[in-house]
Amino acid sequence: MGKKEENLKKLSRTAVAMNFVKKHNGEWNHEQWEEFCGIIQSKYSPIDLDQVGLLLESKRETYLASKK
C-alpha cells in the first residue's frame, strides 16, 4: 500500500470527513472544498484528493439518509 492510500485509510478512520459534511449540512461550495483539502493535506499528505472527494460523497449519503 502506498503512502497516499495509507493516508486515505487514516483519514477514513477519523470523524474529520463526517464533521465537515455535518458542518455544511451536506452541501458545500468549491471554496469550502478547497479549504477542506488544505486542512487534509496539512495532516494527511500525500493523499489522493479525488478519493477524498469520494469519501466525502459517501459520508454525505450517510448523513442525508440519517436526516430522513
mmCIF file as gemmi writes it, N, C-alpha and C atoms, coordinates in Angstrom:
data_model
loop_
_atom_site.group_PDB
_atom_site.id
_atom_site.type_symbol
_atom_site.label_atom_id
_atom_site.label_alt_id
_atom_site.label_comp_id
_atom_site.label_asym_id
_atom_site.label_entity_id
_atom_site.label_seq_id
_atom_site.pdbx_PDB_ins_code
_atom_site.Cartn_x
_atom_site.Cartn_y
_atom_site.Cartn_z
_atom_site.occupancy
_atom_site.B_iso_or_equiv
_atom_site.pdbx_formal_charge
_atom_site.auth_seq_id
_atom_site.auth_asym_id
_atom_site.pdbx_PDB_model_num
ATOM 1 N N . MET Axp A 1 ? 0.858 -1.185 0 1 0 ? 1 A 1
ATOM 2 C CA . MET Axp A 1 ? 0 0 0 1 0 ? 1 A 1
ATOM 3 C C . MET Axp A 1 ? 0.894 1.234 0 1 0 ? 1 A 1
ATOM 4 N N . GLY Axp A 2 ? 0.578 2.18 -0.866 1 0 ? 2 A 1
ATOM 5 C CA . GLY Axp A 2 ? 1.346 3.413 -0.958 1 0 ? 2 A 1
ATOM 6 C C . GLY Axp A 2 ? 0.967 4.406 0.135 1 0 ? 2 A 1
ATOM 7 N N . LYS Axp A 3 ? 1.766 5.427 0.263 1 0 ? 3 A 1
ATOM 8 C CA . LYS Axp A 3 ? 1.546 6.446 1.291 1 0 ? 3 A 1
ATOM 9 C C . LYS Axp A 3 ? 0.199 7.159 1.106 1 0 ? 3 A 1
ATOM 10 N N . LYS Axp A 4 ? -0.189 7.43 -0.153 1 0 ? 4 A 1
ATOM 11 C CA . LYS Axp A 4 ? -1.481 8.09 -0.398 1 0 ? 4 A 1
ATOM 12 C C . LYS Axp A 4 ? -2.631 7.232 0.119 1 0 ? 4 A 1
ATOM 13 N N . GLU Axp A 5 ? -2.547 5.925 -0.16 1 0 ? 5 A 1
ATOM 14 C CA . GLU Axp A 5 ? -3.604 5.012 0.282 1 0 ? 5 A 1
ATOM 15 C C . GLU Axp A 5 ? -3.627 4.907 1.805 1 0 ? 5 A 1
ATOM 16 N N . GLU Axp A 6 ? -2.443 4.855 2.418 1 0 ? 6 A 1
ATOM 17 C CA . GLU Axp A 6 ? -2.363 4.793 3.884 1 0 ? 6 A 1
ATOM 18 C C . GLU Axp A 6 ? -3.01 6.026 4.503 1 0 ? 6 A 1
ATOM 19 N N . ASN Axp A 7 ? -2.696 7.194 3.953 1 0 ? 7 A 1
ATOM 20 C CA . ASN Axp A 7 ? -3.255 8.424 4.497 1 0 ? 7 A 1
ATOM 21 C C . ASN Axp A 7 ? -4.765 8.496 4.308 1 0 ? 7 A 1
ATOM 22 N N . LEU Axp A 8 ? -5.262 8.009 3.174 1 0 ? 8 A 1
ATOM 23 C CA . LEU Axp A 8 ? -6.708 7.972 2.96 1 0 ? 8 A 1
ATOM 24 C C . LEU Axp A 8 ? -7.362 7.055 3.988 1 0 ? 8 A 1
ATOM 25 N N . LYS Axp A 9 ? -6.753 5.929 4.24 1 0 ? 9 A 1
ATOM 26 C CA . LYS Axp A 9 ? -7.294 4.985 5.221 1 0 ? 9 A 1
ATOM 27 C C . LYS Axp A 9 ? -7.298 5.62 6.615 1 0 ? 9 A 1
ATOM 28 N N . LYS Axp A 10 ? -6.214 6.31 6.955 1 0 ? 10 A 1
ATOM 29 C CA . LYS Axp A 10 ? -6.157 7.001 8.256 1 0 ? 10 A 1
ATOM 30 C C . LYS Axp A 10 ? -7.273 8.027 8.361 1 0 ? 10 A 1
ATOM 31 N N . LEU Axp A 11 ? -7.444 8.824 7.309 1 0 ? 11 A 1
ATOM 32 C CA . LEU Axp A 11 ? -8.49 9.845 7.301 1 0 ? 11 A 1
ATOM 33 C C . LEU Axp A 11 ? -9.869 9.21 7.448 1 0 ? 11 A 1
ATOM 34 N N . SER Axp A 12 ? -10.094 8.116 6.748 1 0 ? 12 A 1
ATOM 35 C CA . SER Axp A 12 ? -11.418 7.481 6.774 1 0 ? 12 A 1
ATOM 36 C C . SER Axp A 12 ? -11.763 6.905 8.147 1 0 ? 12 A 1
ATOM 37 N N . ARG Axp A 13 ? -10.746 6.672 8.975 1 0 ? 13 A 1
ATOM 38 C CA . ARG Axp A 13 ? -10.992 6.144 10.322 1 0 ? 13 A 1
ATOM 39 C C . ARG Axp A 13 ? -11.245 7.249 11.343 1 0 ? 13 A 1
ATOM 40 N N . THR Axp A 14 ? -11.2 8.504 10.889 1 0 ? 14 A 1
ATOM 41 C CA . THR Axp A 14 ? -11.472 9.632 11.78 1 0 ? 14 A 1
ATOM 42 C C . THR Axp A 14 ? -12.867 10.179 11.506 1 0 ? 14 A 1
ATOM 43 N N . ALA Axp A 15 ? -13.26 11.152 12.303 1 0 ? 15 A 1
ATOM 44 C CA . ALA Axp A 15 ? -14.557 11.822 12.107 1 0 ? 15 A 1
ATOM 45 C C . ALA Axp A 15 ? -14.413 13.092 11.285 1 0 ? 15 A 1
ATOM 46 N N . VAL Axp A 16 ? -13.221 13.366 10.766 1 0 ? 16 A 1
ATOM 47 C CA . VAL Axp A 16 ? -12.946 14.625 10.064 1 0 ? 16 A 1
ATOM 48 C C . VAL Axp A 16 ? -13.894 14.838 8.885 1 0 ? 16 A 1
ATOM 49 N N . ALA Axp A 17 ? -14.036 13.845 8.032 1 0 ? 17 A 1
ATOM 50 C CA . ALA Axp A 17 ? -14.887 13.996 6.849 1 0 ? 17 A 1
ATOM 51 C C . ALA Axp A 17 ? -16.357 14.181 7.241 1 0 ? 17 A 1
ATOM 52 N N . MET Axp A 18 ? -16.843 13.366 8.157 1 0 ? 18 A 1
ATOM 53 C CA . MET Axp A 18 ? -18.246 13.488 8.567 1 0 ? 18 A 1
ATOM 54 C C . MET Axp A 18 ? -18.488 14.816 9.271 1 0 ? 18 A 1
ATOM 55 N N . ASN Axp A 19 ? -17.529 15.277 10.039 1 0 ? 19 A 1
ATOM 56 C CA . ASN Axp A 19 ? -17.687 16.574 10.701 1 0 ? 19 A 1
ATOM 57 C C . ASN Axp A 19 ? -17.816 17.696 9.671 1 0 ? 19 A 1
ATOM 58 N N . PHE Axp A 20 ? -17.046 17.608 8.587 1 0 ? 20 A 1
ATOM 59 C CA . PHE Axp A 20 ? -17.15 18.6 7.513 1 0 ? 20 A 1
ATOM 60 C C . PHE Axp A 20 ? -18.54 18.55 6.888 1 0 ? 20 A 1
ATOM 61 N N . VAL Axp A 21 ? -19.02 17.346 6.601 1 0 ? 21 A 1
ATOM 62 C CA . VAL Axp A 21 ? -20.346 17.181 5.994 1 0 ? 21 A 1
ATOM 63 C C . VAL Axp A 21 ? -21.425 17.75 6.919 1 0 ? 21 A 1
ATOM 64 N N . LYS Axp A 22 ? -21.347 17.424 8.196 1 0 ? 22 A 1
ATOM 65 C CA . LYS Axp A 22 ? -22.336 17.921 9.157 1 0 ? 22 A 1
ATOM 66 C C . LYS Axp A 22 ? -22.278 19.436 9.279 1 0 ? 22 A 1
ATOM 67 N N . LYS Axp A 23 ? -21.066 19.979 9.345 1 0 ? 23 A 1
ATOM 68 C CA . LYS Axp A 23 ? -20.893 21.429 9.482 1 0 ? 23 A 1
ATOM 69 C C . LYS Axp A 23 ? -21.551 22.17 8.329 1 0 ? 23 A 1
ATOM 70 N N . HIS Axp A 24 ? -21.524 21.57 7.136 1 0 ? 24 A 1
ATOM 71 C CA . HIS Axp A 24 ? -22.076 22.218 5.95 1 0 ? 24 A 1
ATOM 72 C C . HIS Axp A 24 ? -23.441 21.651 5.555 1 0 ? 24 A 1
ATOM 73 N N . ASN Axp A 25 ? -24.026 20.875 6.452 1 0 ? 25 A 1
ATOM 74 C CA . ASN Axp A 25 ? -25.365 20.316 6.245 1 0 ? 25 A 1
ATOM 75 C C . ASN Axp A 25 ? -25.484 19.574 4.915 1 0 ? 25 A 1
ATOM 76 N N . GLY Axp A 26 ? -24.412 18.88 4.555 1 0 ? 26 A 1
ATOM 77 C CA . GLY Axp A 26 ? -24.431 18.053 3.345 1 0 ? 26 A 1
ATOM 78 C C . GLY Axp A 26 ? -24.232 18.815 2.047 1 0 ? 26 A 1
ATOM 79 N N . GLU Axp A 27 ? -23.942 20.117 2.129 1 0 ? 27 A 1
ATOM 80 C CA . GLU Axp A 27 ? -23.743 20.923 0.922 1 0 ? 27 A 1
ATOM 81 C C . GLU Axp A 27 ? -22.571 21.867 1.135 1 0 ? 27 A 1
ATOM 82 N N . TRP Axp A 28 ? -21.719 21.976 0.128 1 0 ? 28 A 1
ATOM 83 C CA . TRP Axp A 28 ? -20.588 22.893 0.219 1 0 ? 28 A 1
ATOM 84 C C . TRP Axp A 28 ? -20.234 23.386 -1.169 1 0 ? 28 A 1
ATOM 85 N N . ASN Axp A 29 ? -19.543 24.531 -1.189 1 0 ? 29 A 1
ATOM 86 C CA . ASN Axp A 29 ? -19.133 25.11 -2.465 1 0 ? 29 A 1
ATOM 87 C C . ASN Axp A 29 ? -17.656 24.811 -2.721 1 0 ? 29 A 1
ATOM 88 N N . HIS Axp A 30 ? -17.17 25.273 -3.839 1 0 ? 30 A 1
ATOM 89 C CA . HIS Axp A 30 ? -15.792 24.968 -4.237 1 0 ? 30 A 1
ATOM 90 C C . HIS Axp A 30 ? -14.774 25.567 -3.256 1 0 ? 30 A 1
ATOM 91 N N . GLU Axp A 31 ? -15.04 26.758 -2.792 1 0 ? 31 A 1
ATOM 92 C CA . GLU Axp A 31 ? -14.13 27.401 -1.841 1 0 ? 31 A 1
ATOM 93 C C . GLU Axp A 31 ? -14.034 26.588 -0.543 1 0 ? 31 A 1
ATOM 94 N N . GLN Axp A 32 ? -15.169 26.108 -0.061 1 0 ? 32 A 1
ATOM 95 C CA . GLN Axp A 32 ? -15.175 25.28 1.152 1 0 ? 32 A 1
ATOM 96 C C . GLN Axp A 32 ? -14.445 23.96 0.916 1 0 ? 32 A 1
ATOM 97 N N . TRP Axp A 33 ? -14.62 23.385 -0.279 1 0 ? 33 A 1
ATOM 98 C CA . TRP Axp A 33 ? -13.913 22.16 -0.646 1 0 ? 33 A 1
ATOM 99 C C . TRP Axp A 33 ? -12.404 22.391 -0.634 1 0 ? 33 A 1
ATOM 100 N N . GLU Axp A 34 ? -11.969 23.507 -1.228 1 0 ? 34 A 1
ATOM 101 C CA . GLU Axp A 34 ? -10.536 23.809 -1.266 1 0 ? 34 A 1
ATOM 102 C C . GLU Axp A 34 ? -9.975 24.024 0.14 1 0 ? 34 A 1
ATOM 103 N N . GLU Axp A 35 ? -10.749 24.668 0.992 1 0 ? 35 A 1
ATOM 104 C CA . GLU Axp A 35 ? -10.323 24.87 2.375 1 0 ? 35 A 1
ATOM 105 C C . GLU Axp A 35 ? -10.176 23.519 3.082 1 0 ? 35 A 1
ATOM 106 N N . PHE Axp A 36 ? -11.142 22.644 2.873 1 0 ? 36 A 1
ATOM 107 C CA . PHE Axp A 36 ? -11.076 21.299 3.454 1 0 ? 36 A 1
ATOM 108 C C . PHE Axp A 36 ? -9.847 20.555 2.941 1 0 ? 36 A 1
ATOM 109 N N . CYS Axp A 37 ? -9.582 20.653 1.654 1 0 ? 37 A 1
ATOM 110 C CA . CYS Axp A 37 ? -8.409 19.988 1.073 1 0 ? 37 A 1
ATOM 111 C C . CYS Axp A 37 ? -7.121 20.497 1.708 1 0 ? 37 A 1
ATOM 112 N N . GLY Axp A 38 ? -7.046 21.79 1.936 1 0 ? 38 A 1
ATOM 113 C CA . GLY Axp A 38 ? -5.869 22.365 2.574 1 0 ? 38 A 1
ATOM 114 C C . GLY Axp A 38 ? -5.651 21.81 3.97 1 0 ? 38 A 1
ATOM 115 N N . ILE Axp A 39 ? -6.725 21.69 4.721 1 0 ? 39 A 1
ATOM 116 C CA . ILE Axp A 39 ? -6.638 21.127 6.074 1 0 ? 39 A 1
ATOM 117 C C . ILE Axp A 39 ? -6.193 19.663 5.995 1 0 ? 39 A 1
ATOM 118 N N . ILE Axp A 40 ? -6.803 18.912 5.087 1 0 ? 40 A 1
ATOM 119 C CA . ILE Axp A 40 ? -6.47 17.49 4.93 1 0 ? 40 A 1
ATOM 120 C C . ILE Axp A 40 ? -5.011 17.331 4.527 1 0 ? 40 A 1
ATOM 121 N N . GLN Axp A 41 ? -4.574 18.119 3.571 1 0 ? 41 A 1
ATOM 122 C CA . GLN Axp A 41 ? -3.203 17.978 3.079 1 0 ? 41 A 1
ATOM 123 C C . GLN Axp A 41 ? -2.177 18.355 4.143 1 0 ? 41 A 1
ATOM 124 N N . SER Axp A 42 ? -2.541 19.229 5.071 1 0 ? 42 A 1
ATOM 125 C CA . SER Axp A 42 ? -1.593 19.597 6.12 1 0 ? 42 A 1
ATOM 126 C C . SER Axp A 42 ? -1.394 18.459 7.122 1 0 ? 42 A 1
ATOM 127 N N . LYS Axp A 43 ? -2.355 17.55 7.2 1 0 ? 43 A 1
ATOM 128 C CA . LYS Axp A 43 ? -2.277 16.457 8.171 1 0 ? 43 A 1
ATOM 129 C C . LYS Axp A 43 ? -2.085 15.089 7.524 1 0 ? 43 A 1
ATOM 130 N N . TYR Axp A 44 ? -2.54 14.92 6.292 1 0 ? 44 A 1
ATOM 131 C CA . TYR Axp A 44 ? -2.539 13.608 5.636 1 0 ? 44 A 1
ATOM 132 C C . TYR Axp A 44 ? -1.907 13.683 4.254 1 0 ? 44 A 1
ATOM 133 N N . SER Axp A 45 ? -0.71 14.204 4.182 1 0 ? 45 A 1
ATOM 134 C CA . SER Axp A 45 ? -0.055 14.344 2.878 1 0 ? 45 A 1
ATOM 135 C C . SER Axp A 45 ? 1.047 13.308 2.734 1 0 ? 45 A 1
ATOM 136 N N . PRO Axp A 46 ? 1.143 12.7 1.568 1 0 ? 46 A 1
ATOM 137 C CA . PRO Axp A 46 ? 0.337 12.89 0.36 1 0 ? 46 A 1
ATOM 138 C C . PRO Axp A 46 ? -0.991 12.145 0.459 1 0 ? 46 A 1
ATOM 139 N N . ILE Axp A 47 ? -1.967 12.643 -0.279 1 0 ? 47 A 1
ATOM 140 C CA . ILE Axp A 47 ? -3.281 11.988 -0.321 1 0 ? 47 A 1
ATOM 141 C C . ILE Axp A 47 ? -3.922 12.278 -1.676 1 0 ? 47 A 1
ATOM 142 N N . ASP Axp A 48 ? -4.718 11.35 -2.158 1 0 ? 48 A 1
ATOM 143 C CA . ASP Axp A 48 ? -5.411 11.482 -3.439 1 0 ? 48 A 1
ATOM 144 C C . ASP Axp A 48 ? -6.714 12.243 -3.199 1 0 ? 48 A 1
ATOM 145 N N . LEU Axp A 49 ? -6.772 13.484 -3.655 1 0 ? 49 A 1
ATOM 146 C CA . LEU Axp A 49 ? -7.947 14.323 -3.395 1 0 ? 49 A 1
ATOM 147 C C . LEU Axp A 49 ? -9.198 13.817 -4.103 1 0 ? 49 A 1
ATOM 148 N N . ASP Axp A 50 ? -9.031 13.11 -5.218 1 0 ? 50 A 1
ATOM 149 C CA . ASP Axp A 50 ? -10.2 12.503 -5.865 1 0 ? 50 A 1
ATOM 150 C C . ASP Axp A 50 ? -10.835 11.47 -4.931 1 0 ? 50 A 1
ATOM 151 N N . GLN Axp A 51 ? -9.997 10.706 -4.263 1 0 ? 51 A 1
ATOM 152 C CA . GLN Axp A 51 ? -10.501 9.7 -3.322 1 0 ? 51 A 1
ATOM 153 C C . GLN Axp A 51 ? -11.106 10.364 -2.083 1 0 ? 51 A 1
ATOM 154 N N . VAL Axp A 52 ? -10.533 11.486 -1.669 1 0 ? 52 A 1
ATOM 155 C CA . VAL Axp A 52 ? -11.107 12.243 -0.552 1 0 ? 52 A 1
ATOM 156 C C . VAL Axp A 52 ? -12.501 12.728 -0.949 1 0 ? 52 A 1
ATOM 157 N N . GLY Axp A 53 ? -12.658 13.174 -2.183 1 0 ? 53 A 1
ATOM 158 C CA . GLY Axp A 53 ? -13.965 13.604 -2.68 1 0 ? 53 A 1
ATOM 159 C C . GLY Axp A 53 ? -14.975 12.477 -2.636 1 0 ? 53 A 1
ATOM 160 N N . LEU Axp A 54 ? -14.544 11.286 -3.024 1 0 ? 54 A 1
ATOM 161 C CA . LEU Axp A 54 ? -15.441 10.127 -2.97 1 0 ? 54 A 1
ATOM 162 C C . LEU Axp A 54 ? -15.806 9.776 -1.529 1 0 ? 54 A 1
ATOM 163 N N . LEU Axp A 55 ? -14.842 9.911 -0.628 1 0 ? 55 A 1
ATOM 164 C CA . LEU Axp A 55 ? -15.108 9.678 0.788 1 0 ? 55 A 1
ATOM 165 C C . LEU Axp A 55 ? -16.156 10.672 1.295 1 0 ? 55 A 1
ATOM 166 N N . LEU Axp A 56 ? -16.009 11.938 0.929 1 0 ? 56 A 1
ATOM 167 C CA . LEU Axp A 56 ? -16.992 12.949 1.342 1 0 ? 56 A 1
ATOM 168 C C . LEU Axp A 56 ? -18.374 12.643 0.778 1 0 ? 56 A 1
ATOM 169 N N . GLU Axp A 57 ? -18.434 12.221 -0.466 1 0 ? 57 A 1
ATOM 170 C CA . GLU Axp A 57 ? -19.731 11.882 -1.069 1 0 ? 57 A 1
ATOM 171 C C . GLU Axp A 57 ? -20.394 10.73 -0.312 1 0 ? 57 A 1
ATOM 172 N N . SER Axp A 58 ? -19.601 9.755 0.066 1 0 ? 58 A 1
ATOM 173 C CA . SER Axp A 58 ? -20.118 8.624 0.835 1 0 ? 58 A 1
ATOM 174 C C . SER Axp A 58 ? -20.645 9.086 2.19 1 0 ? 58 A 1
ATOM 175 N N . LYS Axp A 59 ? -19.888 9.957 2.84 1 0 ? 59 A 1
ATOM 176 C CA . LYS Axp A 59 ? -20.311 10.489 4.145 1 0 ? 59 A 1
ATOM 177 C C . LYS Axp A 59 ? -21.564 11.345 3.987 1 0 ? 59 A 1
ATOM 178 N N . ARG Axp A 60 ? -21.65 12.085 2.877 1 0 ? 60 A 1
ATOM 179 C CA . ARG Axp A 60 ? -22.842 12.91 2.63 1 0 ? 60 A 1
ATOM 180 C C . ARG Axp A 60 ? -24.075 12.016 2.484 1 0 ? 60 A 1
ATOM 181 N N . GLU Axp A 61 ? -23.943 10.925 1.74 1 0 ? 61 A 1
ATOM 182 C CA . GLU Axp A 61 ? -25.08 9.999 1.581 1 0 ? 61 A 1
ATOM 183 C C . GLU Axp A 61 ? -25.532 9.457 2.924 1 0 ? 61 A 1
ATOM 184 N N . THR Axp A 62 ? -24.584 9.074 3.763 1 0 ? 62 A 1
ATOM 185 C CA . THR Axp A 62 ? -24.91 8.565 5.095 1 0 ? 62 A 1
ATOM 186 C C . THR Axp A 62 ? -25.607 9.637 5.924 1 0 ? 62 A 1
ATOM 187 N N . TYR Axp A 63 ? -25.067 10.84 5.869 1 0 ? 63 A 1
ATOM 188 C CA . TYR Axp A 63 ? -25.634 11.962 6.627 1 0 ? 63 A 1
ATOM 189 C C . TYR Axp A 63 ? -27.055 12.279 6.176 1 0 ? 63 A 1
ATOM 190 N N . LEU Axp A 64 ? -27.256 12.402 4.876 1 0 ? 64 A 1
ATOM 191 C CA . LEU Axp A 64 ? -28.585 12.742 4.359 1 0 ? 64 A 1
ATOM 192 C C . LEU Axp A 64 ? -29.602 11.631 4.637 1 0 ? 64 A 1
ATOM 193 N N . ALA Axp A 65 ? -29.153 10.378 4.562 1 0 ? 65 A 1
ATOM 194 C CA . ALA Axp A 65 ? -30.048 9.263 4.861 1 0 ? 65 A 1
ATOM 195 C C . ALA Axp A 65 ? -30.491 9.299 6.324 1 0 ? 65 A 1
ATOM 196 N N . SER Axp A 66 ? -29.607 9.761 7.201 1 0 ? 66 A 1
ATOM 197 C CA . SER Axp A 66 ? -29.947 9.829 8.626 1 0 ? 66 A 1
ATOM 198 C C . SER Axp A 66 ? -30.914 10.975 8.933 1 0 ? 66 A 1
ATOM 199 N N . LYS Axp A 67 ? -31.04 11.916 8.015 1 0 ? 67 A 1
ATOM 200 C CA . LYS Axp A 67 ? -31.914 13.063 8.202 1 0 ? 67 A 1
ATOM 201 C C . LYS Axp A 67 ? -33.356 12.778 7.799 1 0 ? 67 A 1
ATOM 202 N N . LYS Axp A 68 ? -33.584 11.662 7.113 1 0 ? 68 A 1
ATOM 203 C CA . LYS Axp A 68 ? -34.939 11.339 6.608 1 0 ? 68 A 1
ATOM 204 C C . LYS Axp A 68 ? -35.839 10.856 7.716 1 0 ? 68 A 1
